[in-house]
Amino acid sequence: MSTPRFLDLPPGVRRIDVPTALGPIAALHAMPTAGGTDRQTAVLVPGYTGSKEDFIALLQTLAQAGRSVLAIDMPGQYESPGPKDPESYTREGLGRAVTEVVRALDEGPVHLLGHSFGGLVTREAVLANEAPLLSFTLMSSGPSAISGLRAVDAQRLKTALEASPTRERLREVWDEYLEAPARSSGISDEIHAFLRARMLANDPHGLVRMADVILSAPDRSAELAQVDLPKLVIYGEDDDAWPTEVQADMAQRVGARRVVIPGACHSPNVEAPETTASALTRFWHDAETPARTS
């Protein structure tokens, strides 16, 4: 999971709910503190066990370029209510939710970004071709199911919850598996309390089904390559989730621009926010040129 380094909302950022056909979606909405929004809106989607707060360090800088920026919780994540229908947590179901957010904004084509697991979800929205999009960014995400230690973590959480996906069991899982690593990571008491509250607010059924997705997602790069959108693959030079060479190969196969963030690992949005925001703004500005939007 991404661990934000601070929680205070910067100037121009506020907490909102986006009403959609599938229910309310919690979001952080950033606007420029000076000047108007003459650029197109961006929508940022977090990873597995993540939330909109993962993008706090990016929001003000991205908005100051002259655009509205929304970072969301997916359904069942943190402050977005969890649907009762288990199909809501499939790749297709979560992709549909992202589509509904974009539609609900009714602000014309948007720049869509998915971080990690969020990349697999937003890819579904792109391929469904039911939302007005101007560009697509995969941040620290891969072409298919995750592997290695991140897969082990997802499988462990799934195994611990699937026999009894209840709030009580989720609290036990935190105490048994997650409390000690969080305490030993050197984070502040405030961030520790947030991580615990966020995990316990997740829908337990959703966590199990989302784990299924991240452990079994197929490679749809060939289909994505056929989508006529500007694409960006961006990741930290030391990413420890999908191997960097896998992400580089994916970028080539889908016809995407590739940016590697120095000094960052799996969460460049947290580890190198200014460099990441600069790369995103440059890509989004280029996607808005008349040659691409006419």
PASEBA-1860 file (N, C-alpha, C; in nm, 3 decimals):
! residues 294
1> MSTPRFLD> 0.084/-0.118/0.000/0.000/0.000/0.000/0.087/0.124/0.000 ~ 0.035/0.234/-0.057/0.104/0.361/-0.045/0.081/0.418/0.095 ~ 0.183/0.480/0.150/0.173/0.541/0.282/0.198/0.690/0.268 ~ 0.092/0.772/0.272/0.115/0.916/0.261/0.203/0.968/0.374 ~ 0.280/1.072/0.346/0.369/1.127/0.446/0.305/1.239/0.527 ~ 0.192/1.289/0.480/0.115/1.387/0.556/-0.031/1.376/0.516 ~ -0.121/1.427/0.599/-0.264/1.414/0.576/-0.336/1.548/0.568 ~ -0.270/1.656/0.609/-0.332/1.788/0.600/-0.354/1.823/0.453
9> LPPGVRRI> -0.476/1.865/0.420/-0.506/1.897/0.281/-0.443/2.030/0.244 ~ -0.372/2.035/0.132/-0.310/2.160/0.088/-0.416/2.263/0.048 ~ -0.378/2.389/0.037/-0.472/2.490/-0.012/-0.530/2.450/-0.148 ~ -0.658/2.472/-0.163/-0.726/2.440/-0.288/-0.776/2.298/-0.298 ~ -0.754/2.216/-0.193/-0.797/2.076/-0.194/-0.906/2.057/-0.088 ~ -1.015/1.992/-0.126/-1.122/1.965/-0.030/-1.178/1.825/-0.051 ~ -1.237/1.774/0.054/-1.299/1.640/0.050/-1.442/1.654/0.000 ~ -1.479/1.574/-0.101/-1.614/1.577/-0.156/-1.663/1.434/-0.177
17> DVPTALGP> -1.790/1.420/-0.208/-1.848/1.295/-0.257/-1.900/1.319/-0.397 ~ -1.867/1.229/-0.488/-1.916/1.238/-0.626/-2.037/1.145/-0.639 ~ -2.158/1.198/-0.658/-2.274/1.111/-0.676/-2.270/1.043/-0.812 ~ -2.279/0.912/-0.815/-2.281/0.839/-0.941/-2.399/0.743/-0.944 ~ -2.421/0.683/-1.059/-2.531/0.587/-1.074/-2.511/0.464/-0.987 ~ -2.388/0.439/-0.943/-2.357/0.323/-0.861/-2.341/0.359/-0.713 ~ -2.369/0.483/-0.678/-2.354/0.527/-0.540/-2.247/0.633/-0.527 ~ -2.236/0.694/-0.408/-2.139/0.802/-0.389/-1.995/0.750/-0.388
25> IAALHAMP> -1.907/0.828/-0.445/-1.764/0.797/-0.447/-1.690/0.909/-0.374 ~ -1.613/0.873/-0.272/-1.536/0.970/-0.196/-1.417/1.018/-0.279 ~ -1.388/1.148/-0.269/-1.281/1.205/-0.350/-1.216/1.322/-0.278 ~ -1.093/1.350/-0.315/-1.026/1.475/-0.285/-1.024/1.556/-0.413 ~ -1.078/1.677/-0.407/-1.091/1.761/-0.527/-0.997/1.879/-0.513 ~ -0.905/1.892/-0.608/-0.808/2.001/-0.607/-0.839/2.100/-0.718 ~ -0.833/2.227/-0.684/-0.851/2.336/-0.780/-0.735/2.434/-0.765 ~ -0.703/2.508/-0.870/-0.596/2.608/-0.857/-0.631/2.711/-0.750
33> TAGGTDRQ> -0.534/2.753/-0.674/-0.558/2.857/-0.574/-0.555/2.996/-0.638 ~ -0.506/3.005/-0.759/-0.507/3.131/-0.834/-0.526/3.098/-0.981 ~ -0.607/3.178/-1.049/-0.632/3.152/-1.190/-0.744/3.053/-1.211 ~ -0.777/3.029/-1.336/-0.888/2.941/-1.370/-0.843/2.802/-1.406 ~ -0.941/2.722/-1.450/-0.914/2.584/-1.492/-0.931/2.577/-1.644 ~ -0.827/2.622/-1.714/-0.831/2.620/-1.860/-0.778/2.490/-1.918 ~ -0.737/2.400/-1.830/-0.690/2.267/-1.872/-0.795/2.162/-1.839 ~ -0.782/2.044/-1.900/-0.881/1.937/-1.878/-0.860/1.869/-1.743
41> TAVLVPGY> -0.968/1.819/-1.687/-0.970/1.753/-1.557/-0.889/1.623/-1.560 ~ -0.830/1.588/-1.444/-0.761/1.460/-1.427/-0.827/1.382/-1.315 ~ -0.836/1.251/-1.332/-0.894/1.161/-1.232/-0.790/1.057/-1.196 ~ -0.760/1.044/-1.066/-0.655/0.956/-1.016/-0.716/0.844/-0.934 ~ -0.678/0.720/-0.964/-0.737/0.601/-0.901/-0.628/0.524/-0.827 ~ -0.649/0.494/-0.698/-0.543/0.432/-0.616/-0.533/0.282/-0.634 ~ -0.436/0.224/-0.563/-0.412/0.081/-0.571/-0.485/0.002/-0.465 ~ -0.456/-0.126/-0.460/-0.516/-0.220/-0.364/-0.477/-0.177/-0.222
49> TGSKEDFI> -0.574/-0.170/-0.134/-0.562/-0.123/0.005/-0.520/0.023/0.013 ~ -0.523/0.095/-0.099/-0.489/0.236/-0.099/-0.613/0.322/-0.087 ~ -0.595/0.452/-0.114/-0.707/0.546/-0.106/-0.666/0.677/-0.173 ~ -0.761/0.767/-0.181/-0.739/0.899/-0.240/-0.625/0.974/-0.173 ~ -0.602/0.948/-0.045/-0.496/1.017/0.029/-0.357/0.985/-0.024 ~ -0.344/0.877/-0.099/-0.214/0.843/-0.158/-0.162/0.952/-0.251 ~ -0.254/1.037/-0.300/-0.217/1.139/-0.398/-0.207/1.280/-0.338 ~ -0.221/1.292/-0.205/-0.223/1.425/-0.143/-0.103/1.509/-0.186
57> ALLQTLAQ> 0.014/1.449/-0.190/0.135/1.526/-0.219/0.141/1.577/-0.362 ~ 0.060/1.521/-0.452/0.057/1.563/-0.591/-0.045/1.671/-0.620 ~ -0.153/1.674/-0.543/-0.274/1.743/-0.587/-0.256/1.892/-0.610 ~ -0.195/1.961/-0.517/-0.181/2.105/-0.532/-0.097/2.140/-0.654 ~ 0.015/2.071/-0.672/0.103/2.100/-0.786/0.032/2.072/-0.918 ~ -0.040/1.960/-0.926/-0.113/1.929/-1.049/-0.220/2.033/-1.078 ~ -0.292/2.076/-0.975/-0.400/2.173/-0.995/-0.346/2.310/-1.035 ~ -0.230/2.348/-0.981/-0.175/2.480/-1.011/-0.141/2.496/-1.159
65> AGRSVLAI> -0.134/2.387/-1.232/-0.111/2.396/-1.376/-0.235/2.440/-1.451 ~ -0.347/2.458/-1.378/-0.468/2.509/-1.440/-0.574/2.405/-1.467 ~ -0.580/2.302/-1.380/-0.682/2.199/-1.401/-0.744/2.154/-1.270 ~ -0.863/2.102/-1.281/-0.931/2.035/-1.171/-0.878/1.892/-1.164 ~ -0.847/1.846/-1.042/-0.792/1.712/-1.023/-0.871/1.641/-0.914 ~ -0.915/1.519/-0.942/-0.986/1.439/-0.843/-0.912/1.310/-0.817 ~ -0.884/1.283/-0.691/-0.832/1.153/-0.647/-0.946/1.083/-0.574 ~ -0.974/0.959/-0.607/-1.092/0.891/-0.554/-1.055/0.767/-0.471
73> DMPGQYES> -1.152/0.726/-0.388/-1.154/0.591/-0.333/-1.243/0.507/-0.423 ~ -1.198/0.392/-0.466/-1.286/0.304/-0.541/-1.396/0.249/-0.449 ~ -1.505/0.197/-0.505/-1.609/0.138/-0.420/-1.550/0.033/-0.327 ~ -1.589/0.042/-0.199/-1.539/-0.053/-0.100/-1.408/-0.014/-0.038 ~ -1.347/0.094/-0.087/-1.221/0.144/-0.031/-1.249/0.259/0.065 ~ -1.194/0.252/0.181/-1.193/0.360/0.280/-1.329/0.430/0.293 ~ -1.348/0.547/0.233/-1.469/0.627/0.255/-1.573/0.615/0.146 ~ -1.551/0.526/0.048/-1.654/0.498/-0.053/-1.729/0.373/-0.011
81> PGPKDPES> -1.863/0.380/-0.002/-1.940/0.264/0.045/-1.915/0.140/-0.039 ~ -1.914/0.024/0.027/-1.895/-0.102/-0.042/-2.026/-0.160/-0.091 ~ -2.041/-0.183/-0.221/-2.163/-0.243/-0.273/-2.182/-0.385/-0.220 ~ -2.305/-0.430/-0.213/-2.334/-0.566/-0.166/-2.310/-0.670/-0.275 ~ -2.322/-0.629/-0.400/-2.305/-0.721/-0.512/-2.157/-0.755/-0.529 ~ -2.118/-0.882/-0.512/-1.975/-0.918/-0.526/-1.920/-0.890/-0.665 ~ -2.006/-0.885/-0.766/-1.958/-0.856/-0.901/-1.910/-0.712/-0.915 ~ -1.943/-0.628/-0.817/-1.896/-0.490/-0.819/-1.745/-0.482/-0.802
89> YTREGLGR> -1.684/-0.590/-0.751/-1.541/-0.588/-0.721/-1.458/-0.665/-0.822 ~ -1.518/-0.703/-0.933/-1.440/-0.762/-1.042/-1.368/-0.652/-1.118 ~ -1.278/-0.690/-1.209/-1.214/-0.589/-1.293/-1.318/-0.507/-1.368 ~ -1.415/-0.578/-1.424/-1.517/-0.509/-1.502/-1.604/-0.419/-1.414 ~ -1.640/-0.470/-1.295/-1.726/-0.392/-1.206/-1.658/-0.266/-1.157 ~ -1.532/-0.276/-1.118/-1.459/-0.158/-1.071/-1.430/-0.062/-1.187 ~ -1.402/-0.117/-1.304/-1.383/-0.032/-1.421/-1.509/0.046/-1.453 ~ -1.625/-0.019/-1.436/-1.753/0.049/-1.459/-1.771/0.164/-1.360
97> AVTEVVRA> -1.728/0.141/-1.236/-1.739/0.247/-1.135/-1.654/0.369/-1.174 ~ -1.534/0.344/-1.225/-1.449/0.455/-1.271/-1.517/0.529/-1.386 ~ -1.574/0.454/-1.478/-1.649/0.516/-1.588/-1.760/0.605/-1.536 ~ -1.833/0.557/-1.435/-1.944/0.635/-1.380/-1.895/0.763/-1.313 ~ -1.779/0.759/-1.250/-1.721/0.881/-1.192/-1.693/0.983/-1.302 ~ -1.628/0.938/-1.409/-1.596/1.029/-1.519/-1.722/1.088/-1.579 ~ -1.823/1.004/-1.599/-1.949/1.053/-1.654/-2.015/1.154/-1.560 ~ -2.012/1.125/-1.431/-2.078/1.212/-1.334/-2.015/1.350/-1.331
105> LDEGPVHL> -1.885/1.359/-1.359/-1.818/1.490/-1.357/-1.871/1.580/-1.468 ~ -1.907/1.520/-1.581/-1.966/1.594/-1.693/-1.880/1.715/-1.730 ~ -1.750/1.694/-1.740/-1.656/1.803/-1.768/-1.579/1.780/-1.898 ~ -1.635/1.699/-1.988/-1.563/1.670/-2.110/-1.461/1.561/-2.088 ~ -1.375/1.536/-2.186/-1.277/1.427/-2.172/-1.177/1.457/-2.062 ~ -1.141/1.354/-1.987/-1.050/1.369/-1.873/-0.923/1.288/-1.895 ~ -0.821/1.324/-1.820/-0.699/1.245/-1.812/-0.719/1.142/-1.701 ~ -0.706/1.015/-1.733/-0.729/0.908/-1.637/-0.596/0.844/-1.598
113> LGHSFGGL> -0.576/0.827/-1.467/-0.453/0.766/-1.415/-0.490/0.656/-1.315 ~ -0.424/0.542/-1.327/-0.440/0.434/-1.230/-0.306/0.394/-1.171 ~ -0.299/0.391/-1.038/-0.177/0.351/-0.969/-0.184/0.205/-0.927 ~ -0.085/0.126/-0.965/-0.074/-0.014/-0.921/-0.199/-0.093/-0.959 ~ -0.268/-0.152/-0.863/-0.394/-0.221/-0.890/-0.492/-0.131/-0.963 ~ -0.488/-0.002/-0.930/-0.575/0.093/-1.000/-0.548/0.099/-1.149 ~ -0.427/0.063/-1.191/-0.397/0.057/-1.334/-0.474/-0.055/-1.403 ~ -0.484/-0.170/-1.336/-0.561/-0.281/-1.393/-0.709/-0.245/-1.404
121> VTREAVLA> -0.758/-0.169/-1.307/-0.899/-0.128/-1.305/-0.927/-0.023/-1.411 ~ -0.844/0.082/-1.415/-0.868/0.188/-1.513/-0.851/0.138/-1.655 ~ -0.765/0.038/-1.675/-0.751/-0.020/-1.808/-0.885/-0.076/-1.856 ~ -0.962/-0.134/-1.764/-1.094/-0.185/-1.801/-1.185/-0.072/-1.848 ~ -1.178/0.042/-1.779/-1.260/0.156/-1.820/-1.218/0.206/-1.958 ~ -1.088/0.208/-1.984/-1.039/0.251/-2.115/-1.088/0.157/-2.225 ~ -1.075/0.027/-2.201/-1.112/-0.070/-2.304/-1.263/-0.077/-2.326 ~ -1.341/-0.044/-2.223/-1.487/-0.043/-2.239/-1.532/0.071/-2.329
129> NEAPLLSF> -1.452/0.176/-2.336/-1.477/0.288/-2.427/-1.615/0.351/-2.404 ~ -1.651/0.369/-2.276/-1.780/0.428/-2.244/-1.766/0.558/-2.166 ~ -1.643/0.605/-2.148/-1.619/0.730/-2.077/-1.537/0.824/-2.165 ~ -1.563/0.953/-2.159/-1.485/1.048/-2.240/-1.345/1.066/-2.182 ~ -1.245/1.018/-2.254/-1.107/1.022/-2.205/-1.019/1.098/-2.303 ~ -0.919/1.166/-2.247/-0.823/1.241/-2.327/-0.685/1.177/-2.325 ~ -0.653/1.105/-2.215/-0.526/1.033/-2.207/-0.539/0.926/-2.100 ~ -0.441/0.836/-2.098/-0.440/0.726/-2.000/-0.299/0.706/-1.949
137> TLMSSGPS> -0.287/0.703/-1.815/-0.158/0.683/-1.750/-0.162/0.561/-1.659 ~ -0.065/0.473/-1.676/-0.042/0.361/-1.586/0.077/0.396/-1.498 ~ 0.052/0.412/-1.368/0.159/0.447/-1.274/0.195/0.326/-1.190 ~ 0.319/0.280/-1.201/0.367/0.167/-1.120/0.269/0.050/-1.129 ~ 0.225/0.021/-1.249/0.131/-0.088/-1.273/0.187/-0.177/-1.382 ~ 0.129/-0.295/-1.396/0.182/-0.391/-1.491/0.078/-0.439/-1.590 ~ 0.119/-0.526/-1.681/0.028/-0.573/-1.785/-0.067/-0.683/-1.740 ~ -0.036/-0.748/-1.628/-0.116/-0.863/-1.585/-0.098/-0.882/-1.434
145> AISGLRAV> -0.130/-1.002/-1.386/-0.127/-1.030/-1.242/0.008/-0.997/-1.180 ~ 0.003/-0.950/-1.057/0.125/-0.919/-0.984/0.190/-1.048/-0.936 ~ 0.320/-1.042/-0.911/0.392/-1.161/-0.866/0.487/-1.122/-0.753 ~ 0.571/-1.215/-0.712/0.671/-1.185/-0.610/0.611/-1.160/-0.472 ~ 0.681/-1.079/-0.393/0.640/-1.056/-0.255/0.506/-0.985/-0.245 ~ 0.475/-0.898/-0.341/0.346/-0.830/-0.340/0.232/-0.929/-0.359 ~ 0.254/-1.030/-0.443/0.154/-1.134/-0.461/0.137/-1.215/-0.333 ~ 0.247/-1.242/-0.266/0.241/-1.315/-0.138/0.157/-1.237/-0.038
153> DAQRLKTA> 0.177/-1.106/-0.031/0.100/-1.023/0.062/-0.048/-1.025/0.029 ~ -0.081/-1.013/-0.100/-0.222/-1.014/-0.141/-0.286/-1.149/-0.112 ~ -0.213/-1.256/-0.139/-0.267/-1.390/-0.113/-0.287/-1.411/0.037 ~ -0.194/-1.363/0.118/-0.207/-1.379/0.263/-0.330/-1.305/0.316 ~ -0.353/-1.184/0.267/-0.470/-1.109/0.310/-0.598/-1.178/0.265 ~ -0.598/-1.227/0.142/-0.714/-1.299/0.092/-0.742/-1.423/0.175 ~ -0.640/-1.502/0.200/-0.656/-1.626/0.276/-0.706/-1.598/0.417 ~ -0.655/-1.491/0.477/-0.693/-1.458/0.614/-0.837/-1.413/0.625
161> LEASPTRE> -0.892/-1.359/0.515/-1.026/-1.300/0.521/-1.136/-1.384/0.457 ~ -1.103/-1.466/0.358/-1.208/-1.522/0.274/-1.302/-1.617/0.347 ~ -1.255/-1.685/0.452/-1.345/-1.775/0.525/-1.443/-1.698/0.612 ~ -1.405/-1.577/0.651/-1.492/-1.496/0.738/-1.467/-1.349/0.708 ~ -1.522/-1.299/0.596/-1.497/-1.160/0.555/-1.585/-1.062/0.634 ~ -1.551/-1.043/0.760/-1.628/-0.956/0.848/-1.539/-0.844/0.900 ~ -1.600/-0.740/0.955/-1.524/-0.631/1.015/-1.442/-0.682/1.133 ~ -1.501/-0.771/1.209/-1.428/-0.824/1.325/-1.303/-0.899/1.281
169> RLREVWDE> -1.318/-0.981/1.177/-1.201/-1.055/1.128/-1.098/-0.961/1.070 ~ -1.143/-0.854/1.005/-1.049/-0.757/0.949/-0.967/-0.691/1.060 ~ -1.028/-0.662/1.172/-0.954/-0.607/1.286/-0.850/-0.707/1.337 ~ -0.890/-0.834/1.340/-0.795/-0.937/1.383/-0.677/-0.946/1.287 ~ -0.705/-0.937/1.158/-0.598/-0.943/1.057/-0.501/-0.827/1.075 ~ -0.555/-0.709/1.101/-0.466/-0.595/1.127/-0.375/-0.624/1.246 ~ -0.436/-0.670/1.354/-0.358/-0.696/1.477/-0.255/-0.806/1.456 ~ -0.291/-0.911/1.379/-0.204/-1.026/1.362/-0.091/-1.002/1.263
177> YLEAPARS> -0.121/-0.932/1.152/-0.026/-0.924/1.042/0.027/-0.784/1.011 ~ -0.050/-0.682/1.039/-0.017/-0.549/0.988/0.027/-0.450/1.094 ~ -0.013/-0.470/1.219/0.019/-0.376/1.324/0.170/-0.364/1.346 ~ 0.237/-0.477/1.362/0.381/-0.473/1.390/0.461/-0.410/1.276 ~ 0.438/-0.449/1.148/0.513/-0.383/1.040/0.487/-0.233/1.034 ~ 0.362/-0.193/1.058/0.331/-0.049/1.056/0.407/0.023/1.167 ~ 0.409/-0.035/1.287/0.477/0.028/1.400/0.628/0.037/1.376 ~ 0.684/-0.064/1.313/0.830/-0.069/1.296/0.880/0.011/1.176
185> SGISDEIH> 0.788/0.067/1.098/0.829/0.138/0.976/0.874/0.280/1.003 ~ 0.856/0.328/1.123/0.902/0.461/1.157/0.805/0.573/1.125 ~ 0.682/0.540/1.090/0.582/0.643/1.060/0.534/0.709/1.189 ~ 0.475/0.827/1.175/0.424/0.899/1.291/0.299/0.832/1.345 ~ 0.263/0.868/1.467/0.139/0.815/1.527/0.018/0.853/1.443 ~ 0.019/0.974/1.387/-0.094/1.018/1.304/-0.110/0.931/1.181 ~ 0.000/0.903/1.112/-0.007/0.821/0.991/-0.043/0.677/1.027 ~ 0.012/0.627/1.138/-0.023/0.492/1.183/-0.173/0.481/1.208
193> AFLRARML> -0.229/0.580/1.278/-0.373/0.577/1.307/-0.453/0.582/1.177 ~ -0.407/0.660/1.081/-0.476/0.667/0.952/-0.472/0.533/0.880 ~ -0.355/0.469/0.873/-0.344/0.341/0.803/-0.436/0.237/0.864 ~ -0.443/0.236/0.996/-0.531/0.140/1.064/-0.677/0.171/1.032 ~ -0.716/0.297/1.043/-0.854/0.336/1.016/-0.892/0.306/0.872 ~ -0.799/0.331/0.780/-0.826/0.305/0.639/-0.846/0.156/0.614 ~ -0.757/0.075/0.667/-0.771/-0.069/0.645/-0.903/-0.121/0.702 ~ -0.937/-0.079/0.823/-1.058/-0.129/0.887/-1.185/-0.076/0.823
201> ANDPHGLV> -1.174/0.034/0.747/-1.291/0.088/0.678/-1.316/0.019/0.545 ~ -1.217/-0.052/0.493/-1.236/-0.124/0.367/-1.343/-0.230/0.381 ~ -1.414/-0.255/0.273/-1.513/-0.362/0.273/-1.440/-0.497/0.269 ~ -1.461/-0.585/0.368/-1.386/-0.712/0.371/-1.411/-0.798/0.248 ~ -1.537/-0.804/0.203/-1.566/-0.881/0.080/-1.490/-0.820/-0.037 ~ -1.487/-0.687/-0.042/-1.416/-0.620/-0.150/-1.267/-0.651/-0.150 ~ -1.207/-0.657/-0.032/-1.065/-0.689/-0.024/-1.035/-0.827/-0.080 ~ -1.123/-0.923/-0.050/-1.104/-1.059/-0.101/-1.116/-1.062/-0.253
209> RMADVILS> -1.221/-0.998/-0.304/-1.242/-1.001/-0.449/-1.135/-0.922/-0.523 ~ -1.093/-0.808/-0.466/-0.986/-0.731/-0.530/-0.855/-0.808/-0.532 ~ -0.831/-0.886/-0.426/-0.711/-0.970/-0.426/-0.718/-1.071/-0.540 ~ -0.836/-1.127/-0.564/-0.852/-1.218/-0.678/-0.810/-1.151/-0.808 ~ -0.851/-1.025/-0.823/-0.822/-0.953/-0.947/-0.672/-0.932/-0.964 ~ -0.606/-0.882/-0.860/-0.465/-0.849/-0.874/-0.377/-0.974/-0.888 ~ -0.431/-1.090/-0.843/-0.357/-1.216/-0.853/-0.386/-1.293/-0.982 ~ -0.484/-1.249/-1.058/-0.524/-1.328/-1.175/-0.546/-1.246/-1.302
217> APDRSAEL> -0.522/-1.117/-1.299/-0.552/-1.032/-1.415/-0.477/-1.078/-1.539 ~ -0.545/-1.086/-1.653/-0.478/-1.126/-1.777/-0.405/-1.008/-1.841 ~ -0.319/-1.037/-1.933/-0.246/-0.935/-2.007/-0.335/-0.887/-2.123 ~ -0.375/-0.763/-2.119/-0.460/-0.706/-2.225/-0.387/-0.596/-2.302 ~ -0.256/-0.607/-2.306/-0.176/-0.504/-2.372/-0.207/-0.493/-2.521 ~ -0.231/-0.604/-2.586/-0.259/-0.600/-2.730/-0.386/-0.519/-2.758 ~ -0.486/-0.536/-2.671/-0.610/-0.459/-2.686/-0.587/-0.312/-2.656 ~ -0.509/-0.284/-2.552/-0.483/-0.145/-2.516/-0.404/-0.074/-2.626
225> AQVDLPKL> -0.318/-0.146/-2.694/-0.239/-0.086/-2.801/-0.328/-0.034/-2.914 ~ -0.446/-0.091/-2.927/-0.538/-0.050/-3.035/-0.619/0.074/-2.999 ~ -0.612/0.117/-2.875/-0.690/0.234/-2.831/-0.615/0.360/-2.871 ~ -0.684/0.449/-2.942/-0.622/0.571/-2.992/-0.628/0.681/-2.887 ~ -0.545/0.667/-2.786/-0.531/0.767/-2.681/-0.382/0.787/-2.653 ~ -0.340/0.909/-2.619/-0.204/0.925/-2.567/-0.191/0.844/-2.438 ~ -0.083/0.768/-2.424/-0.063/0.682/-2.309/0.072/0.709/-2.246 ~ 0.076/0.694/-2.114/0.200/0.712/-2.039/0.217/0.596/-1.942
233> VIYGEDDD> 0.337/0.541/-1.936/0.375/0.445/-1.833/0.482/0.511/-1.748 ~ 0.454/0.528/-1.619/0.545/0.599/-1.529/0.565/0.517/-1.403 ~ 0.691/0.507/-1.359/0.719/0.423/-1.241/0.853/0.466/-1.181 ~ 0.875/0.425/-1.057/1.000/0.455/-0.990/1.112/0.365/-1.039 ~ 1.233/0.417/-1.036/1.347/0.339/-1.085/1.372/0.214/-1.003 ~ 1.323/0.212/-0.878/1.343/0.096/-0.791/1.211/0.029/-0.756 ~ 1.115/0.035/-0.847/0.984/-0.027/-0.820/1.002/-0.173/-0.781 ~ 0.936/-0.212/-0.671/0.949/-0.349/-0.621/0.820/-0.429/-0.635
241> AWPTEVQA> 0.729/-0.383/-0.719/0.606/-0.459/-0.744/0.621/-0.528/-0.880 ~ 0.563/-0.474/-0.986/0.592/-0.527/-1.119/0.734/-0.487/-1.155 ~ 0.816/-0.579/-1.201/0.955/-0.545/-1.234/0.962/-0.431/-1.336 ~ 1.063/-0.347/-1.321/1.073/-0.232/-1.410/1.088/-0.274/-1.556 ~ 1.155/-0.386/-1.581/1.169/-0.429/-1.720/1.036/-0.474/-1.779 ~ 0.947/-0.526/-1.693/0.813/-0.565/-1.738/0.733/-0.441/-1.774 ~ 0.744/-0.337/-1.693/0.672/-0.213/-1.722/0.727/-0.145/-1.847 ~ 0.858/-0.151/-1.866/0.918/-0.093/-1.986/0.870/-0.166/-2.111
249> DMAQRVGA> 0.866/-0.298/-2.105/0.817/-0.376/-2.219/0.670/-0.346/-2.246 ~ 0.590/-0.332/-2.140/0.448/-0.299/-2.157/0.433/-0.165/-2.228 ~ 0.512/-0.066/-2.186/0.505/0.066/-2.248/0.529/0.057/-2.399 ~ 0.628/-0.022/-2.437/0.657/-0.038/-2.579/0.543/-0.107/-2.651 ~ 0.487/-0.210/-2.589/0.381/-0.287/-2.656/0.251/-0.209/-2.672 ~ 0.220/-0.119/-2.577/0.094/-0.044/-2.587/0.112/0.091/-2.656 ~ 0.235/0.123/-2.695/0.260/0.249/-2.764/0.257/0.369/-2.671 ~ 0.312/0.353/-2.550/0.306/0.459/-2.449/0.439/0.531/-2.435
257> RRVVIPGA> 0.432/0.657/-2.398/0.549/0.729/-2.351/0.591/0.665/-2.219 ~ 0.720/0.663/-2.190/0.770/0.601/-2.066/0.852/0.702/-1.988 ~ 0.824/0.713/-1.858/0.901/0.801/-1.770/0.940/0.722/-1.647 ~ 1.067/0.724/-1.613/1.119/0.658/-1.493/1.156/0.768/-1.393 ~ 1.103/0.757/-1.271/1.124/0.859/-1.169/1.245/0.822/-1.082 ~ 1.351/0.900/-1.085/1.469/0.871/-1.003/1.436/0.877/-0.854 ~ 1.497/0.787/-0.778/1.483/0.788/-0.634/1.349/0.740/-0.581 ~ 1.265/0.686/-0.668/1.132/0.639/-0.626/1.123/0.489/-0.641
265> CHSPNVEA> 1.031/0.431/-0.563/1.004/0.286/-0.572/0.865/0.265/-0.631 ~ 0.774/0.204/-0.554/0.643/0.170/-0.608/0.542/0.284/-0.599 ~ 0.574/0.389/-0.525/0.479/0.499/-0.508/0.547/0.633/-0.536 ~ 0.579/0.661/-0.663/0.641/0.790/-0.694/0.553/0.908/-0.656 ~ 0.422/0.885/-0.647/0.329/0.989/-0.602/0.359/1.033/-0.459 ~ 0.419/0.944/-0.379/0.457/0.975/-0.241/0.606/1.003/-0.229 ~ 0.686/0.925/-0.300/0.832/0.928/-0.281/0.902/1.040/-0.358 ~ 0.842/1.083/-0.468/0.901/1.191/-0.548/0.787/1.272/-0.610
273> PETTASAL> 0.706/1.336/-0.529/0.583/1.399/-0.581/0.607/1.513/-0.680 ~ 0.708/1.597/-0.656/0.729/1.710/-0.746/0.776/1.663/-0.883 ~ 0.869/1.568/-0.887/0.916/1.515/-1.014/0.802/1.444/-1.087 ~ 0.723/1.369/-1.012/0.610/1.298/-1.072/0.505/1.394/-1.125 ~ 0.472/1.496/-1.047/0.373/1.594/-1.091/0.420/1.668/-1.217 ~ 0.548/1.698/-1.224/0.603/1.765/-1.342/0.589/1.678/-1.466 ~ 0.620/1.549/-1.452/0.609/1.456/-1.565/0.464/1.441/-1.611 ~ 0.373/1.431/-1.515/0.231/1.417/-1.550/0.179/1.543/-1.618
281> TRFWHDAE> 0.214/1.658/-1.563/0.167/1.784/-1.622/0.218/1.800/-1.764 ~ 0.343/1.767/-1.786/0.400/1.778/-1.921/0.326/1.685/-2.018 ~ 0.300/1.562/-1.975/0.230/1.466/-2.059/0.087/1.513/-2.087 ~ 0.017/1.558/-1.985/-0.120/1.604/-2.003/-0.127/1.727/-2.092 ~ -0.035/1.821/-2.075/-0.032/1.938/-2.163/-0.014/1.894/-2.308 ~ 0.077/1.802/-2.332/0.101/1.754/-2.468/-0.024/1.687/-2.526 ~ -0.096/1.614/-2.442/-0.218/1.546/-2.489/-0.328/1.643/-2.525 ~ -0.318/1.766/-2.475/-0.421/1.867/-2.500/-0.389/1.957/-2.619
289> TPARTS> -0.279/1.932/-2.688/-0.243/2.015/-2.801/-0.345/1.994/-2.913 ~ -0.365/2.093/-2.998/-0.465/2.081/-3.105/-0.445/1.959/-3.193 ~ -0.320/1.919/-3.212/-0.293/1.802/-3.298/-0.355/1.676/-3.243 ~ -0.372/1.670/-3.106/-0.427/1.549/-3.046/-0.575/1.562/-3.021 ~ -0.629/1.682/-3.009/-0.768/1.698/-2.965/-0.861/1.744/-3.076 ~ -0.809/1.776/-3.193/-0.894/1.824/-3.302/-0.968/1.707/-3.365
END
